[in-house]
Amino acid sequence: MYKAGTRFIWLFTLLWGTGNFFTVKRGGSAGYVNVTAYSQLPKECNVDGFKNWFNVDKFCVQYFSNPLNFSQAEFSCRAKAPGGHLVSVHNRNSNYDLLAIVMKFNPKNLRIWLGGYEFFKSGKFLWIDGTFWDYQIWTPGEPSSLFTSQEECVEMNWNHVGKWNDDSCSVKKNYICAFKRKGLMDE
């Protein structure tokens, strides 16, 4: 039936009613983990020339489903928008908004690059857009490869939906780009 130590989904409920949330319960040798996140898409950015970009915190963001390694994804983001970078996450609501976007556009492949990276094997993480590292929500036991050059880049949705993991920057993943809305909004 199930092998010891494997992970399997116990319950997945997606409710599109007044609550607009989903709950995932995972079981395995470590017990149960509940993750609840709002799944309502954020509003679209109102910026000329940027269709399908969404408002998340102070940024316009867009999901891209062409897997690239971390560096390629970052350069792709820089080419897609003025001041564009891989997305940085500064609070729980932004993390939920990003999860909702990924769930909408690619529910079968949730793993994405975020714009976080470990600074020169220091155990300190930074955002590639230069914003302050003021929020984190790691998968239990992560980051696992601190002070090495094995896993220096941050991904979302590796083993726990909505949580983060450090991974090798050379792995190809989908990604979310972001640019600051300030000065670009047609309000």
PyMOL CGO cylinders between C-alpha atoms (Angstrom):
from pymol import cmd
from pymol.cgo import CYLINDER

trace = [
    CYLINDER, 0.00, 0.00, 0.00, 2.32, 2.82, 1.23, 0.3, 1, 1, 1, 1, 1, 1,
    CYLINDER, 2.32, 2.82, 1.23, 6.01, 2.40, 1.92, 0.3, 1, 1, 1, 1, 1, 1,
    CYLINDER, 6.01, 2.40, 1.92, 7.37, 3.65, 5.24, 0.3, 1, 1, 1, 1, 1, 1,
    CYLINDER, 7.37, 3.65, 5.24, 8.82, 7.13, 4.99, 0.3, 1, 1, 1, 1, 1, 1,
    CYLINDER, 8.82, 7.13, 4.99, 7.01, 8.07, 1.78, 0.3, 1, 1, 1, 1, 1, 1,
    CYLINDER, 7.01, 8.07, 1.78, 4.85, 11.11, 1.55, 0.3, 1, 1, 1, 1, 1, 1,
    CYLINDER, 4.85, 11.11, 1.55, 1.33, 10.96, 0.25, 0.3, 1, 1, 1, 1, 1, 1,
    CYLINDER, 1.33, 10.96, 0.25, -1.58, 13.31, 0.17, 0.3, 1, 1, 1, 1, 1, 1,
    CYLINDER, -1.58, 13.31, 0.17, -4.24, 12.55, 2.73, 0.3, 1, 1, 1, 1, 1, 1,
    CYLINDER, -4.24, 12.55, 2.73, -6.63, 15.28, 1.83, 0.3, 1, 1, 1, 1, 1, 1,
    CYLINDER, -6.63, 15.28, 1.83, -6.85, 17.96, -0.79, 0.3, 1, 1, 1, 1, 1, 1,
    CYLINDER, -6.85, 17.96, -0.79, -9.83, 20.25, -0.70, 0.3, 1, 1, 1, 1, 1, 1,
    CYLINDER, -9.83, 20.25, -0.70, -10.29, 23.21, -2.98, 0.3, 1, 1, 1, 1, 1, 1,
    CYLINDER, -10.29, 23.21, -2.98, -13.19, 25.45, -2.04, 0.3, 1, 1, 1, 1, 1, 1,
    CYLINDER, -13.19, 25.45, -2.04, -14.28, 28.27, -4.34, 0.3, 1, 1, 1, 1, 1, 1,
    CYLINDER, -14.28, 28.27, -4.34, -16.97, 29.78, -2.15, 0.3, 1, 1, 1, 1, 1, 1,
    CYLINDER, -16.97, 29.78, -2.15, -17.03, 32.51, 0.40, 0.3, 1, 1, 1, 1, 1, 1,
    CYLINDER, -17.03, 32.51, 0.40, -13.74, 31.38, 1.93, 0.3, 1, 1, 1, 1, 1, 1,
    CYLINDER, -13.74, 31.38, 1.93, -11.71, 30.91, -1.26, 0.3, 1, 1, 1, 1, 1, 1,
    CYLINDER, -11.71, 30.91, -1.26, -9.10, 28.70, 0.37, 0.3, 1, 1, 1, 1, 1, 1,
    CYLINDER, -9.10, 28.70, 0.37, -7.62, 25.28, 0.03, 0.3, 1, 1, 1, 1, 1, 1,
    CYLINDER, -7.62, 25.28, 0.03, -6.23, 22.90, 2.59, 0.3, 1, 1, 1, 1, 1, 1,
    CYLINDER, -6.23, 22.90, 2.59, -3.56, 20.31, 2.02, 0.3, 1, 1, 1, 1, 1, 1,
    CYLINDER, -3.56, 20.31, 2.02, -2.73, 17.67, 4.60, 0.3, 1, 1, 1, 1, 1, 1,
    CYLINDER, -2.73, 17.67, 4.60, 0.34, 15.58, 3.99, 0.3, 1, 1, 1, 1, 1, 1,
    CYLINDER, 0.34, 15.58, 3.99, 1.20, 12.47, 5.89, 0.3, 1, 1, 1, 1, 1, 1,
    CYLINDER, 1.20, 12.47, 5.89, 4.43, 10.61, 6.26, 0.3, 1, 1, 1, 1, 1, 1,
    CYLINDER, 4.43, 10.61, 6.26, 6.95, 9.43, 8.76, 0.3, 1, 1, 1, 1, 1, 1,
    CYLINDER, 6.95, 9.43, 8.76, 7.19, 12.90, 10.30, 0.3, 1, 1, 1, 1, 1, 1,
    CYLINDER, 7.19, 12.90, 10.30, 3.42, 13.19, 10.96, 0.3, 1, 1, 1, 1, 1, 1,
    CYLINDER, 3.42, 13.19, 10.96, 0.95, 15.61, 9.46, 0.3, 1, 1, 1, 1, 1, 1,
    CYLINDER, 0.95, 15.61, 9.46, 1.43, 19.09, 8.05, 0.3, 1, 1, 1, 1, 1, 1,
    CYLINDER, 1.43, 19.09, 8.05, -1.51, 21.39, 7.35, 0.3, 1, 1, 1, 1, 1, 1,
    CYLINDER, -1.51, 21.39, 7.35, -1.05, 24.23, 4.90, 0.3, 1, 1, 1, 1, 1, 1,
    CYLINDER, -1.05, 24.23, 4.90, -3.91, 26.66, 4.31, 0.3, 1, 1, 1, 1, 1, 1,
    CYLINDER, -3.91, 26.66, 4.31, -3.59, 29.49, 1.81, 0.3, 1, 1, 1, 1, 1, 1,
    CYLINDER, -3.59, 29.49, 1.81, -5.99, 31.79, 0.07, 0.3, 1, 1, 1, 1, 1, 1,
    CYLINDER, -5.99, 31.79, 0.07, -6.39, 30.77, -3.55, 0.3, 1, 1, 1, 1, 1, 1,
    CYLINDER, -6.39, 30.77, -3.55, -8.10, 33.86, -4.90, 0.3, 1, 1, 1, 1, 1, 1,
    CYLINDER, -8.10, 33.86, -4.90, -5.94, 35.44, -7.58, 0.3, 1, 1, 1, 1, 1, 1,
    CYLINDER, -5.94, 35.44, -7.58, -4.67, 38.92, -6.78, 0.3, 1, 1, 1, 1, 1, 1,
    CYLINDER, -4.67, 38.92, -6.78, -5.88, 41.79, -8.95, 0.3, 1, 1, 1, 1, 1, 1,
    CYLINDER, -5.88, 41.79, -8.95, -4.15, 42.41, -12.25, 0.3, 1, 1, 1, 1, 1, 1,
    CYLINDER, -4.15, 42.41, -12.25, -1.62, 45.24, -12.47, 0.3, 1, 1, 1, 1, 1, 1,
    CYLINDER, -1.62, 45.24, -12.47, -2.98, 48.22, -14.31, 0.3, 1, 1, 1, 1, 1, 1,
    CYLINDER, -2.98, 48.22, -14.31, 0.14, 48.99, -16.33, 0.3, 1, 1, 1, 1, 1, 1,
    CYLINDER, 0.14, 48.99, -16.33, 0.07, 49.56, -20.08, 0.3, 1, 1, 1, 1, 1, 1,
    CYLINDER, 0.07, 49.56, -20.08, 1.93, 46.85, -21.96, 0.3, 1, 1, 1, 1, 1, 1,
    CYLINDER, 1.93, 46.85, -21.96, 1.93, 44.37, -19.06, 0.3, 1, 1, 1, 1, 1, 1,
    CYLINDER, 1.93, 44.37, -19.06, -1.04, 42.05, -19.52, 0.3, 1, 1, 1, 1, 1, 1,
    CYLINDER, -1.04, 42.05, -19.52, -1.38, 39.05, -17.16, 0.3, 1, 1, 1, 1, 1, 1,
    CYLINDER, -1.38, 39.05, -17.16, 0.79, 40.64, -14.47, 0.3, 1, 1, 1, 1, 1, 1,
    CYLINDER, 0.79, 40.64, -14.47, -0.73, 40.63, -10.97, 0.3, 1, 1, 1, 1, 1, 1,
    CYLINDER, -0.73, 40.63, -10.97, -0.48, 42.96, -7.96, 0.3, 1, 1, 1, 1, 1, 1,
    CYLINDER, -0.48, 42.96, -7.96, 1.44, 41.33, -5.12, 0.3, 1, 1, 1, 1, 1, 1,
    CYLINDER, 1.44, 41.33, -5.12, 2.48, 43.69, -2.34, 0.3, 1, 1, 1, 1, 1, 1,
    CYLINDER, 2.48, 43.69, -2.34, 4.30, 46.58, -4.07, 0.3, 1, 1, 1, 1, 1, 1,
    CYLINDER, 4.30, 46.58, -4.07, 5.11, 44.56, -7.17, 0.3, 1, 1, 1, 1, 1, 1,
    CYLINDER, 5.11, 44.56, -7.17, 3.61, 43.44, -10.46, 0.3, 1, 1, 1, 1, 1, 1,
    CYLINDER, 3.61, 43.44, -10.46, 4.33, 39.73, -10.91, 0.3, 1, 1, 1, 1, 1, 1,
    CYLINDER, 4.33, 39.73, -10.91, 3.90, 37.15, -13.66, 0.3, 1, 1, 1, 1, 1, 1,
    CYLINDER, 3.90, 37.15, -13.66, 4.30, 33.37, -13.72, 0.3, 1, 1, 1, 1, 1, 1,
    CYLINDER, 4.30, 33.37, -13.72, 6.44, 31.81, -16.48, 0.3, 1, 1, 1, 1, 1, 1,
    CYLINDER, 6.44, 31.81, -16.48, 6.20, 28.11, -17.29, 0.3, 1, 1, 1, 1, 1, 1,
    CYLINDER, 6.20, 28.11, -17.29, 9.38, 27.70, -19.31, 0.3, 1, 1, 1, 1, 1, 1,
    CYLINDER, 9.38, 27.70, -19.31, 11.84, 26.03, -16.90, 0.3, 1, 1, 1, 1, 1, 1,
    CYLINDER, 11.84, 26.03, -16.90, 15.19, 27.80, -16.54, 0.3, 1, 1, 1, 1, 1, 1,
    CYLINDER, 15.19, 27.80, -16.54, 18.02, 27.59, -14.04, 0.3, 1, 1, 1, 1, 1, 1,
    CYLINDER, 18.02, 27.59, -14.04, 18.22, 30.37, -11.43, 0.3, 1, 1, 1, 1, 1, 1,
    CYLINDER, 18.22, 30.37, -11.43, 20.57, 32.65, -13.40, 0.3, 1, 1, 1, 1, 1, 1,
    CYLINDER, 20.57, 32.65, -13.40, 18.70, 32.18, -16.67, 0.3, 1, 1, 1, 1, 1, 1,
    CYLINDER, 18.70, 32.18, -16.67, 15.39, 32.92, -14.93, 0.3, 1, 1, 1, 1, 1, 1,
    CYLINDER, 15.39, 32.92, -14.93, 16.81, 36.10, -13.38, 0.3, 1, 1, 1, 1, 1, 1,
    CYLINDER, 16.81, 36.10, -13.38, 18.11, 37.35, -16.75, 0.3, 1, 1, 1, 1, 1, 1,
    CYLINDER, 18.11, 37.35, -16.75, 14.78, 36.46, -18.33, 0.3, 1, 1, 1, 1, 1, 1,
    CYLINDER, 14.78, 36.46, -18.33, 13.00, 38.60, -15.72, 0.3, 1, 1, 1, 1, 1, 1,
    CYLINDER, 13.00, 38.60, -15.72, 15.35, 41.51, -16.36, 0.3, 1, 1, 1, 1, 1, 1,
    CYLINDER, 15.35, 41.51, -16.36, 14.44, 41.36, -20.06, 0.3, 1, 1, 1, 1, 1, 1,
    CYLINDER, 14.44, 41.36, -20.06, 10.68, 41.16, -19.46, 0.3, 1, 1, 1, 1, 1, 1,
    CYLINDER, 10.68, 41.16, -19.46, 10.11, 44.37, -17.49, 0.3, 1, 1, 1, 1, 1, 1,
    CYLINDER, 10.11, 44.37, -17.49, 11.92, 47.55, -16.44, 0.3, 1, 1, 1, 1, 1, 1,
    CYLINDER, 11.92, 47.55, -16.44, 13.59, 46.78, -13.12, 0.3, 1, 1, 1, 1, 1, 1,
    CYLINDER, 13.59, 46.78, -13.12, 12.47, 43.15, -13.42, 0.3, 1, 1, 1, 1, 1, 1,
    CYLINDER, 12.47, 43.15, -13.42, 13.89, 40.42, -11.17, 0.3, 1, 1, 1, 1, 1, 1,
    CYLINDER, 13.89, 40.42, -11.17, 12.87, 37.06, -9.78, 0.3, 1, 1, 1, 1, 1, 1,
    CYLINDER, 12.87, 37.06, -9.78, 10.19, 37.70, -7.17, 0.3, 1, 1, 1, 1, 1, 1,
    CYLINDER, 10.19, 37.70, -7.17, 11.00, 38.54, -3.56, 0.3, 1, 1, 1, 1, 1, 1,
    CYLINDER, 11.00, 38.54, -3.56, 8.55, 37.72, -0.75, 0.3, 1, 1, 1, 1, 1, 1,
    CYLINDER, 8.55, 37.72, -0.75, 8.08, 40.04, 2.22, 0.3, 1, 1, 1, 1, 1, 1,
    CYLINDER, 8.08, 40.04, 2.22, 5.03, 38.73, 4.09, 0.3, 1, 1, 1, 1, 1, 1,
    CYLINDER, 5.03, 38.73, 4.09, 2.65, 35.81, 4.45, 0.3, 1, 1, 1, 1, 1, 1,
    CYLINDER, 2.65, 35.81, 4.45, -0.07, 37.35, 2.27, 0.3, 1, 1, 1, 1, 1, 1,
    CYLINDER, -0.07, 37.35, 2.27, 2.38, 37.81, -0.61, 0.3, 1, 1, 1, 1, 1, 1,
    CYLINDER, 2.38, 37.81, -0.61, 3.47, 34.19, -0.23, 0.3, 1, 1, 1, 1, 1, 1,
    CYLINDER, 3.47, 34.19, -0.23, -0.21, 33.13, -0.44, 0.3, 1, 1, 1, 1, 1, 1,
    CYLINDER, -0.21, 33.13, -0.44, -0.76, 35.34, -3.50, 0.3, 1, 1, 1, 1, 1, 1,
    CYLINDER, -0.76, 35.34, -3.50, 2.21, 33.75, -5.28, 0.3, 1, 1, 1, 1, 1, 1,
    CYLINDER, 2.21, 33.75, -5.28, 0.92, 30.29, -4.38, 0.3, 1, 1, 1, 1, 1, 1,
    CYLINDER, 0.92, 30.29, -4.38, -2.51, 31.19, -5.80, 0.3, 1, 1, 1, 1, 1, 1,
    CYLINDER, -2.51, 31.19, -5.80, -0.88, 32.29, -9.06, 0.3, 1, 1, 1, 1, 1, 1,
    CYLINDER, -0.88, 32.29, -9.06, 1.12, 29.07, -9.38, 0.3, 1, 1, 1, 1, 1, 1,
    CYLINDER, 1.12, 29.07, -9.38, -1.96, 26.97, -8.51, 0.3, 1, 1, 1, 1, 1, 1,
    CYLINDER, -1.96, 26.97, -8.51, -3.96, 28.77, -11.21, 0.3, 1, 1, 1, 1, 1, 1,
    CYLINDER, -3.96, 28.77, -11.21, -1.43, 28.51, -14.03, 0.3, 1, 1, 1, 1, 1, 1,
    CYLINDER, -1.43, 28.51, -14.03, 0.31, 25.19, -13.32, 0.3, 1, 1, 1, 1, 1, 1,
    CYLINDER, 0.31, 25.19, -13.32, -1.33, 23.12, -10.55, 0.3, 1, 1, 1, 1, 1, 1,
    CYLINDER, -1.33, 23.12, -10.55, 0.57, 19.96, -11.57, 0.3, 1, 1, 1, 1, 1, 1,
    CYLINDER, 0.57, 19.96, -11.57, 4.04, 21.51, -11.24, 0.3, 1, 1, 1, 1, 1, 1,
    CYLINDER, 4.04, 21.51, -11.24, 4.13, 23.88, -8.27, 0.3, 1, 1, 1, 1, 1, 1,
    CYLINDER, 4.13, 23.88, -8.27, 7.91, 24.20, -7.84, 0.3, 1, 1, 1, 1, 1, 1,
    CYLINDER, 7.91, 24.20, -7.84, 9.19, 27.67, -8.76, 0.3, 1, 1, 1, 1, 1, 1,
    CYLINDER, 9.19, 27.67, -8.76, 12.26, 29.81, -8.32, 0.3, 1, 1, 1, 1, 1, 1,
    CYLINDER, 12.26, 29.81, -8.32, 12.01, 32.74, -5.96, 0.3, 1, 1, 1, 1, 1, 1,
    CYLINDER, 12.01, 32.74, -5.96, 14.62, 35.50, -6.05, 0.3, 1, 1, 1, 1, 1, 1,
    CYLINDER, 14.62, 35.50, -6.05, 16.40, 34.41, -2.86, 0.3, 1, 1, 1, 1, 1, 1,
    CYLINDER, 16.40, 34.41, -2.86, 19.97, 33.13, -2.68, 0.3, 1, 1, 1, 1, 1, 1,
    CYLINDER, 19.97, 33.13, -2.68, 22.59, 32.33, -0.06, 0.3, 1, 1, 1, 1, 1, 1,
    CYLINDER, 22.59, 32.33, -0.06, 25.31, 34.98, 0.00, 0.3, 1, 1, 1, 1, 1, 1,
    CYLINDER, 25.31, 34.98, 0.00, 28.71, 33.34, -0.61, 0.3, 1, 1, 1, 1, 1, 1,
    CYLINDER, 28.71, 33.34, -0.61, 28.25, 30.30, 1.66, 0.3, 1, 1, 1, 1, 1, 1,
    CYLINDER, 28.25, 30.30, 1.66, 27.57, 32.63, 4.61, 0.3, 1, 1, 1, 1, 1, 1,
    CYLINDER, 27.57, 32.63, 4.61, 24.31, 31.08, 5.80, 0.3, 1, 1, 1, 1, 1, 1,
    CYLINDER, 24.31, 31.08, 5.80, 22.67, 34.47, 5.09, 0.3, 1, 1, 1, 1, 1, 1,
    CYLINDER, 22.67, 34.47, 5.09, 20.04, 34.80, 2.40, 0.3, 1, 1, 1, 1, 1, 1,
    CYLINDER, 20.04, 34.80, 2.40, 19.42, 37.87, 0.24, 0.3, 1, 1, 1, 1, 1, 1,
    CYLINDER, 19.42, 37.87, 0.24, 16.86, 38.91, -2.36, 0.3, 1, 1, 1, 1, 1, 1,
    CYLINDER, 16.86, 38.91, -2.36, 18.29, 39.40, -5.83, 0.3, 1, 1, 1, 1, 1, 1,
    CYLINDER, 18.29, 39.40, -5.83, 16.25, 42.60, -6.27, 0.3, 1, 1, 1, 1, 1, 1,
    CYLINDER, 16.25, 42.60, -6.27, 18.13, 44.19, -3.35, 0.3, 1, 1, 1, 1, 1, 1,
    CYLINDER, 18.13, 44.19, -3.35, 15.12, 44.41, -1.03, 0.3, 1, 1, 1, 1, 1, 1,
    CYLINDER, 15.12, 44.41, -1.03, 15.49, 43.51, 2.65, 0.3, 1, 1, 1, 1, 1, 1,
    CYLINDER, 15.49, 43.51, 2.65, 15.20, 39.83, 3.68, 0.3, 1, 1, 1, 1, 1, 1,
    CYLINDER, 15.20, 39.83, 3.68, 12.39, 40.35, 6.19, 0.3, 1, 1, 1, 1, 1, 1,
    CYLINDER, 12.39, 40.35, 6.19, 10.28, 37.21, 5.80, 0.3, 1, 1, 1, 1, 1, 1,
    CYLINDER, 10.28, 37.21, 5.80, 10.90, 33.49, 5.36, 0.3, 1, 1, 1, 1, 1, 1,
    CYLINDER, 10.90, 33.49, 5.36, 8.83, 30.32, 5.55, 0.3, 1, 1, 1, 1, 1, 1,
    CYLINDER, 8.83, 30.32, 5.55, 11.14, 27.34, 5.17, 0.3, 1, 1, 1, 1, 1, 1,
    CYLINDER, 11.14, 27.34, 5.17, 10.08, 23.72, 4.89, 0.3, 1, 1, 1, 1, 1, 1,
    CYLINDER, 10.08, 23.72, 4.89, 10.99, 21.99, 8.20, 0.3, 1, 1, 1, 1, 1, 1,
    CYLINDER, 10.99, 21.99, 8.20, 14.68, 21.06, 8.14, 0.3, 1, 1, 1, 1, 1, 1,
    CYLINDER, 14.68, 21.06, 8.14, 15.51, 23.65, 5.47, 0.3, 1, 1, 1, 1, 1, 1,
    CYLINDER, 15.51, 23.65, 5.47, 17.67, 25.32, 4.43, 0.3, 1, 1, 1, 1, 1, 1,
    CYLINDER, 17.67, 25.32, 4.43, 19.70, 22.13, 4.54, 0.3, 1, 1, 1, 1, 1, 1,
    CYLINDER, 19.70, 22.13, 4.54, 22.91, 22.98, 2.72, 0.3, 1, 1, 1, 1, 1, 1,
    CYLINDER, 22.91, 22.98, 2.72, 24.14, 26.12, 4.46, 0.3, 1, 1, 1, 1, 1, 1,
    CYLINDER, 24.14, 26.12, 4.46, 27.80, 27.11, 4.11, 0.3, 1, 1, 1, 1, 1, 1,
    CYLINDER, 27.80, 27.11, 4.11, 28.23, 24.91, 1.00, 0.3, 1, 1, 1, 1, 1, 1,
    CYLINDER, 28.23, 24.91, 1.00, 27.95, 25.63, -2.68, 0.3, 1, 1, 1, 1, 1, 1,
    CYLINDER, 27.95, 25.63, -2.68, 25.51, 22.76, -3.25, 0.3, 1, 1, 1, 1, 1, 1,
    CYLINDER, 25.51, 22.76, -3.25, 22.15, 24.48, -2.70, 0.3, 1, 1, 1, 1, 1, 1,
    CYLINDER, 22.15, 24.48, -2.70, 22.32, 28.26, -2.74, 0.3, 1, 1, 1, 1, 1, 1,
    CYLINDER, 22.32, 28.26, -2.74, 19.06, 29.29, -4.44, 0.3, 1, 1, 1, 1, 1, 1,
    CYLINDER, 19.06, 29.29, -4.44, 15.53, 29.46, -3.00, 0.3, 1, 1, 1, 1, 1, 1,
    CYLINDER, 15.53, 29.46, -3.00, 12.54, 27.62, -4.43, 0.3, 1, 1, 1, 1, 1, 1,
    CYLINDER, 12.54, 27.62, -4.43, 8.91, 27.41, -3.33, 0.3, 1, 1, 1, 1, 1, 1,
    CYLINDER, 8.91, 27.41, -3.33, 6.69, 24.30, -3.11, 0.3, 1, 1, 1, 1, 1, 1,
    CYLINDER, 6.69, 24.30, -3.11, 9.37, 21.60, -3.03, 0.3, 1, 1, 1, 1, 1, 1,
    CYLINDER, 9.37, 21.60, -3.03, 8.12, 19.25, -0.30, 0.3, 1, 1, 1, 1, 1, 1,
    CYLINDER, 8.12, 19.25, -0.30, 5.52, 21.38, 1.49, 0.3, 1, 1, 1, 1, 1, 1,
    CYLINDER, 5.52, 21.38, 1.49, 3.09, 23.50, -0.51, 0.3, 1, 1, 1, 1, 1, 1,
    CYLINDER, 3.09, 23.50, -0.51, 3.70, 27.20, 0.16, 0.3, 1, 1, 1, 1, 1, 1,
    CYLINDER, 3.70, 27.20, 0.16, 7.03, 26.67, 1.93, 0.3, 1, 1, 1, 1, 1, 1,
    CYLINDER, 7.03, 26.67, 1.93, 10.59, 27.18, 0.78, 0.3, 1, 1, 1, 1, 1, 1,
    CYLINDER, 10.59, 27.18, 0.78, 13.68, 25.06, 0.18, 0.3, 1, 1, 1, 1, 1, 1,
    CYLINDER, 13.68, 25.06, 0.18, 17.27, 25.71, -0.83, 0.3, 1, 1, 1, 1, 1, 1,
    CYLINDER, 17.27, 25.71, -0.83, 18.20, 23.94, -4.06, 0.3, 1, 1, 1, 1, 1, 1,
    CYLINDER, 18.20, 23.94, -4.06, 20.99, 23.80, -6.60, 0.3, 1, 1, 1, 1, 1, 1,
    CYLINDER, 20.99, 23.80, -6.60, 20.89, 26.92, -8.77, 0.3, 1, 1, 1, 1, 1, 1,
    CYLINDER, 20.89, 26.92, -8.77, 21.52, 24.79, -11.87, 0.3, 1, 1, 1, 1, 1, 1,
    CYLINDER, 21.52, 24.79, -11.87, 18.16, 22.97, -11.65, 0.3, 1, 1, 1, 1, 1, 1,
    CYLINDER, 18.16, 22.97, -11.65, 15.60, 24.18, -14.18, 0.3, 1, 1, 1, 1, 1, 1,
    CYLINDER, 15.60, 24.18, -14.18, 12.27, 25.35, -12.75, 0.3, 1, 1, 1, 1, 1, 1,
    CYLINDER, 12.27, 25.35, -12.75, 9.37, 27.59, -13.61, 0.3, 1, 1, 1, 1, 1, 1,
    CYLINDER, 9.37, 27.59, -13.61, 9.60, 31.03, -12.06, 0.3, 1, 1, 1, 1, 1, 1,
    CYLINDER, 9.60, 31.03, -12.06, 7.84, 34.28, -11.19, 0.3, 1, 1, 1, 1, 1, 1,
    CYLINDER, 7.84, 34.28, -11.19, 9.17, 37.66, -12.30, 0.3, 1, 1, 1, 1, 1, 1,
    CYLINDER, 9.17, 37.66, -12.30, 8.41, 40.93, -10.54, 0.3, 1, 1, 1, 1, 1, 1,
    CYLINDER, 8.41, 40.93, -10.54, 8.92, 44.65, -10.95, 0.3, 1, 1, 1, 1, 1, 1,
    CYLINDER, 8.92, 44.65, -10.95, 8.09, 47.53, -8.60, 0.3, 1, 1, 1, 1, 1, 1,
    CYLINDER, 8.09, 47.53, -8.60, 4.81, 49.24, -9.41, 0.3, 1, 1, 1, 1, 1, 1,
    CYLINDER, 4.81, 49.24, -9.41, 5.94, 52.66, -8.19, 0.3, 1, 1, 1, 1, 1, 1,
    CYLINDER, 5.94, 52.66, -8.19, 6.02, 55.15, -11.03, 0.3, 1, 1, 1, 1, 1, 1,
    CYLINDER, 6.02, 55.15, -11.03, 4.55, 52.73, -13.58, 0.3, 1, 1, 1, 1, 1, 1,
    CYLINDER, 4.55, 52.73, -13.58, 0.93, 52.54, -12.48, 0.3, 1, 1, 1, 1, 1, 1,
    CYLINDER, 0.93, 52.54, -12.48, -1.84, 54.14, -14.57, 0.3, 1, 1, 1, 1, 1, 1,
    CYLINDER, -1.84, 54.14, -14.57, -3.95, 55.04, -11.55, 0.3, 1, 1, 1, 1, 1, 1,
]
cmd.load_cgo(trace, "trace")
